[in-house]
Amino acid sequence: MGSRGPRSLVLVLPRPGGPGGRGLWGSEGSRGPSSPAARGLRPTMRLRSPRLLLLLFCGLRAVVAVSQEREVRAMVGSDVRLACVSLEEGSFDLNDVFVYWQISEPGKANAKSVVTYYLPENSSAGHSDNHYRDRAWLSLDSMRQGDFSLHLHNVTPQDEQKFNCLVFRKSLELRKILDVVVSLHVAANYSMPVVSGPSQDEELTFTCTSTNGYPRPNVYWINRTDGSLLDGALQSSTVSLNARGLYDVVSVLRIGRAPSVNVGCCIENVLLHQNLTSNQPEMFTGDKKSVPDGPAHDTLEAGSRPVLSVLGVLAMAVVVAVVTGWLCRNRCPHRSHTELV
């Protein structure tokens, strides 16, 4: 397989009407002597664009294959296979099939862009959309077994589209034998939400952040005490696309002060049926007015100083009284004895 671009293609159109009947090119009698039919040659036309060739195929036959639809999910950065398999038994001659994978062009009604294609004369697959060059490919060995699936490498959020597989057989008068639509849904895991806060204002403010997810998330705040959801009017969320094409979300919760607050942030990925809740409990206990700190604490210390001073004076007075009493007892008996002598 290679990624060579489309080359000039000589397309030989079959004449179902036979030598004497009316085919795609009209009756024999309507042609001049210089026409290909008059010379015993089959008519040919030269096409340079795979898109024009595809339009020609779609217009040649009124009878088409029944369209099939299916859905596939893939994670960002993974590889995925979009199935397009024929139910016919036996092998396929690659010189007999034309294979196209196409998508709708964004912003253009009914406009299609060819992702990759296979033309017999090229003997390899080509690409028309540069976004899929070196990322989208077909397996020649699988196609010989009737498997025309598209292999997509390194899935991106931009790949979330409807892919259309079209297969034509030249030996069946360019009849469309496969028409499969595969809807690719892309997802990416959000990071574990992180909650910061609360702020020390008149109201409590908590901030929740989560990054690099897909598709767009749902954000909820919960009361961890009873598991109930908080009123959505209390929160404001901002969701933005980053450079990788993934979503980042920032959600801010504002609630009034209460004696005890215990909240959590939940990020929901609907496609993955996944809910991520912040691990750490965000709690707030107490009221600013009732918590002694700063100047109030200094006031308490200042009020206790006079009490300590009074107690110190009283203690000294007691000590002095005790010492004085002891001295008096020792001196009074000595003086009495001297006088008697």
Legacy VTK file of the C-alpha trace (Angstrom):
# vtk DataFile Version 3.0
C-alpha trace
ASCII
DATASET POLYDATA
POINTS 341 float
0.000 0.000 0.000
1.096 3.549 -0.665
-0.308 7.018 -0.423
0.135 8.044 -4.069
-2.413 10.547 -5.299
-4.960 9.784 -8.009
-3.548 9.244 -11.492
-5.221 9.687 -14.848
-7.682 6.803 -15.126
-9.012 5.167 -18.276
-12.441 3.782 -17.421
-13.903 1.119 -19.718
-17.680 1.168 -19.557
-19.500 -2.111 -20.365
-22.335 -2.182 -22.855
-25.149 -4.255 -21.342
-27.234 -3.929 -24.479
-24.915 -6.184 -26.486
-23.749 -5.674 -30.086
-27.217 -5.189 -31.476
-29.030 -3.515 -28.580
-29.205 -0.148 -26.865
-26.637 0.194 -24.136
-25.388 3.067 -22.080
-24.260 4.813 -25.218
-27.396 4.448 -27.374
-28.000 2.336 -30.490
-25.413 1.344 -33.045
-27.241 3.161 -35.789
-26.922 6.511 -34.105
-23.138 6.514 -34.361
-21.027 7.743 -37.214
-18.317 5.643 -38.824
-15.689 7.237 -36.636
-17.336 6.248 -33.327
-15.683 3.624 -31.126
-18.584 1.234 -31.665
-18.201 1.454 -35.445
-14.579 0.422 -35.096
-15.464 -2.537 -32.812
-14.017 -0.841 -29.713
-15.673 -0.247 -26.388
-16.107 3.452 -25.570
-13.744 4.900 -22.987
-13.470 8.099 -20.988
-10.541 9.599 -19.095
-11.113 10.847 -15.530
-8.567 12.524 -13.305
-10.604 13.062 -10.131
-11.792 10.217 -7.859
-14.644 12.471 -6.755
-15.914 12.875 -10.336
-15.551 9.149 -10.863
-17.607 8.503 -7.729
-20.349 10.856 -8.947
-20.386 9.005 -12.252
-20.775 5.648 -10.504
-23.650 6.901 -8.381
-25.475 8.175 -11.452
-24.973 5.171 -13.712
-27.185 2.683 -11.884
-30.683 3.148 -10.512
-30.481 -0.123 -8.576
-28.255 0.317 -5.521
-27.327 -1.752 -2.512
-29.383 -1.338 0.632
-27.665 1.129 2.953
-26.497 -0.224 6.309
-25.891 1.907 9.399
-23.884 1.172 12.515
-22.183 3.002 15.387
-18.652 2.712 16.737
-16.992 4.295 19.787
-13.304 5.092 20.068
-11.053 6.816 22.593
-8.910 9.770 21.570
-5.454 8.537 20.537
-6.585 4.948 19.886
-6.872 2.998 16.614
-10.275 1.954 15.314
-11.719 -0.208 12.548
-14.841 0.959 10.731
-16.418 -2.206 9.358
-17.615 -2.526 5.767
-17.888 -6.218 4.886
-19.630 -7.916 1.980
-21.947 -10.833 2.729
-21.155 -12.457 -0.614
-19.148 -15.652 -0.398
-15.920 -16.175 -2.276
-12.965 -13.954 -3.024
-12.912 -10.632 -4.835
-10.726 -9.664 -7.782
-9.178 -6.313 -6.891
-9.186 -5.398 -10.580
-12.984 -5.611 -10.435
-13.788 -3.300 -7.490
-13.827 0.419 -6.794
-13.832 1.363 -3.084
-14.579 4.770 -1.570
-14.733 6.022 2.009
-16.171 9.530 2.287
-17.443 12.033 4.883
-19.588 15.158 4.744
-17.680 18.414 4.446
-18.354 20.692 7.437
-20.476 23.714 6.616
-21.308 22.524 3.097
-24.715 20.994 2.474
-24.567 17.674 0.602
-20.829 18.144 -0.050
-18.623 15.080 0.413
-14.914 14.677 1.027
-13.145 11.438 0.088
-11.179 10.023 3.039
-9.500 7.207 1.118
-10.244 5.166 -1.994
-9.067 2.218 -4.041
-8.939 2.156 -7.846
-7.901 -1.005 -9.710
-5.471 0.772 -12.021
-3.647 2.343 -9.067
-3.085 -1.051 -7.379
-3.051 0.842 -4.072
-5.191 3.095 -1.921
-5.098 6.871 -2.205
-6.232 9.820 -0.092
-8.065 13.006 -0.968
-8.412 14.580 2.507
-5.055 15.628 3.991
-6.428 15.224 7.522
-6.466 11.447 6.939
-3.201 11.073 5.078
-1.013 8.484 6.840
-3.883 7.783 9.281
-6.519 6.022 7.146
-5.797 2.862 5.195
-7.379 -0.182 3.553
-6.042 -3.739 3.687
-5.616 -5.235 0.211
-5.535 -8.776 1.600
-8.775 -8.179 3.502
-10.449 -6.650 0.451
-9.775 -9.832 -1.502
-11.936 -11.582 1.129
-14.718 -9.004 0.862
-13.638 -6.898 3.867
-13.426 -3.242 2.791
-13.158 -1.848 6.329
-11.421 1.445 7.035
-8.549 1.371 9.539
-8.095 4.699 11.309
-4.969 5.454 13.350
-4.654 7.922 16.252
-8.285 9.006 16.569
-8.890 12.733 17.165
-12.027 14.633 18.236
-12.376 15.857 14.632
-12.985 12.247 13.549
-16.429 12.234 15.172
-18.369 12.000 11.911
-20.427 9.713 9.710
-18.194 7.691 7.392
-19.752 6.281 4.218
-18.322 3.148 2.557
-19.206 2.625 -1.128
-18.094 -0.393 -3.177
-18.772 -0.888 -6.912
-18.110 -3.905 -9.141
-17.088 -3.347 -12.721
-18.162 -6.840 -13.814
-21.721 -6.108 -12.600
-22.079 -3.024 -14.803
-20.664 -0.782 -12.061
-23.384 -1.790 -9.641
-23.028 -0.617 -6.066
-22.647 -3.767 -3.954
-22.010 -2.097 -0.582
-23.304 1.101 0.992
-22.442 1.283 4.702
-22.650 4.317 7.001
-20.568 4.145 10.195
-21.113 6.812 12.863
-17.909 7.259 14.843
-18.338 8.616 18.380
-15.149 9.879 20.020
-14.527 10.105 23.775
-11.736 11.039 26.187
-11.502 10.644 29.954
-11.627 13.821 32.001
-9.015 14.326 34.691
-10.114 13.770 38.276
-11.862 16.986 39.373
-9.948 19.086 41.883
-11.794 21.410 44.268
-10.164 24.405 45.942
-11.588 26.737 48.584
-13.475 27.954 50.396
-12.622 31.653 50.279
-12.863 33.667 53.507
-15.553 36.122 52.352
-19.114 36.740 53.436
-20.084 33.733 51.242
-18.199 30.487 50.694
-16.680 30.037 47.211
-15.446 26.652 45.929
-13.730 26.144 42.529
-13.678 22.816 40.608
-11.391 22.120 37.605
-11.144 19.139 35.205
-9.298 18.926 31.861
-8.722 17.025 28.593
-12.079 15.286 28.208
-14.508 14.637 25.357
-17.373 15.149 24.601
-18.674 18.221 26.444
-19.302 17.303 30.120
-22.095 17.807 32.607
-21.025 19.360 35.930
-22.769 18.817 39.262
-22.095 19.890 42.839
-23.225 17.543 45.591
-23.819 17.743 49.329
-21.571 15.011 50.703
-23.551 14.823 53.918
-26.611 13.249 52.275
-25.502 12.821 48.625
-28.074 15.280 47.289
-27.478 17.593 44.315
-27.028 21.272 45.046
-29.153 23.831 43.219
-27.701 24.547 39.772
-28.363 28.256 40.288
-25.577 28.290 42.890
-22.915 27.349 40.336
-21.450 28.847 37.163
-19.448 26.635 34.777
-17.146 27.525 31.879
-16.310 24.847 29.270
-13.672 25.571 26.606
-11.777 23.718 23.864
-8.021 23.481 24.352
-5.268 23.159 21.738
-5.802 19.379 21.504
-9.465 19.787 20.643
-10.479 18.474 24.076
-12.624 20.165 26.703
-11.487 21.891 29.902
-14.060 22.853 32.530
-13.998 25.286 35.468
-17.005 25.421 37.795
-17.503 27.883 40.670
-19.921 27.223 43.551
-21.085 30.064 45.814
-23.112 29.333 48.936
-23.967 31.213 52.115
-22.068 30.638 55.325
-23.243 27.817 57.569
-21.891 26.133 60.721
-20.791 23.111 58.656
-20.422 22.682 54.856
-19.248 19.497 53.071
-19.432 19.605 49.246
-18.040 17.687 46.250
-17.724 18.244 42.480
-18.884 15.640 39.908
-17.922 15.527 36.193
-20.182 13.362 33.991
-19.079 11.931 30.615
-22.356 10.823 29.034
-20.765 8.847 26.184
-18.609 6.775 28.539
-21.351 6.486 31.199
-18.728 7.798 33.606
-18.996 10.008 36.703
-15.862 11.374 38.353
-16.211 12.895 41.831
-13.517 14.882 43.618
-11.677 12.650 46.084
-10.898 15.044 48.897
-13.795 16.278 51.038
-14.132 20.049 50.960
-15.354 21.026 54.426
-15.897 24.265 56.301
-16.710 24.315 60.015
-17.550 27.301 62.214
-18.493 30.951 61.758
-16.039 33.765 61.338
-17.802 35.849 63.985
-17.532 33.105 66.589
-13.902 32.175 66.004
-11.513 34.108 68.351
-8.494 35.274 66.437
-6.468 38.409 65.820
-7.541 41.495 67.841
-10.146 39.602 69.889
-7.456 37.272 71.176
-5.269 40.257 72.075
-8.197 41.801 74.008
-8.582 38.650 76.070
-4.900 38.663 76.926
-5.017 42.355 77.862
-8.006 41.758 80.167
-6.207 38.967 82.019
-3.138 41.035 82.905
-4.752 43.081 85.819
-6.113 39.917 87.383
-2.663 38.368 87.391
-1.191 41.509 88.933
-3.710 41.518 91.805
-3.083 37.859 92.482
0.643 38.520 92.591
0.246 41.348 95.133
-1.958 39.215 97.344
0.547 36.390 97.266
3.357 38.738 98.316
1.228 40.118 101.172
0.575 36.627 102.471
4.284 35.823 102.381
5.181 39.037 104.251
2.522 38.356 106.921
3.799 34.845 107.514
7.407 35.989 107.869
6.457 38.854 110.204
4.472 36.562 112.486
7.347 34.150 112.769
9.791 36.905 113.712
7.454 38.252 116.348
7.153 34.903 118.037
10.904 34.504 118.326
11.587 37.987 119.766
8.794 38.411 122.277
9.805 35.520 124.664
13.505 36.664 124.671
12.599 40.194 125.766
10.462 38.897 128.683
13.292 36.692 129.987
15.780 39.605 130.119
13.452 41.803 132.113
12.928 39.080 134.715
16.623 38.656 135.167
LINES 1 342
341 0 1 2 3 4 5 6 7 8 9 10 11 12 13 14 15 16 17 18 19 20 21 22 23 24 25 26 27 28 29 30 31 32 33 34 35 36 37 38 39 40 41 42 43 44 45 46 47 48 49 50 51 52 53 54 55 56 57 58 59 60 61 62 63 64 65 66 67 68 69 70 71 72 73 74 75 76 77 78 79 80 81 82 83 84 85 86 87 88 89 90 91 92 93 94 95 96 97 98 99 100 101 102 103 104 105 106 107 108 109 110 111 112 113 114 115 116 117 118 119 120 121 122 123 124 125 126 127 128 129 130 131 132 133 134 135 136 137 138 139 140 141 142 143 144 145 146 147 148 149 150 151 152 153 154 155 156 157 158 159 160 161 162 163 164 165 166 167 168 169 170 171 172 173 174 175 176 177 178 179 180 181 182 183 184 185 186 187 188 189 190 191 192 193 194 195 196 197 198 199 200 201 202 203 204 205 206 207 208 209 210 211 212 213 214 215 216 217 218 219 220 221 222 223 224 225 226 227 228 229 230 231 232 233 234 235 236 237 238 239 240 241 242 243 244 245 246 247 248 249 250 251 252 253 254 255 256 257 258 259 260 261 262 263 264 265 266 267 268 269 270 271 272 273 274 275 276 277 278 279 280 281 282 283 284 285 286 287 288 289 290 291 292 293 294 295 296 297 298 299 300 301 302 303 304 305 306 307 308 309 310 311 312 313 314 315 316 317 318 319 320 321 322 323 324 325 326 327 328 329 330 331 332 333 334 335 336 337 338 339 340
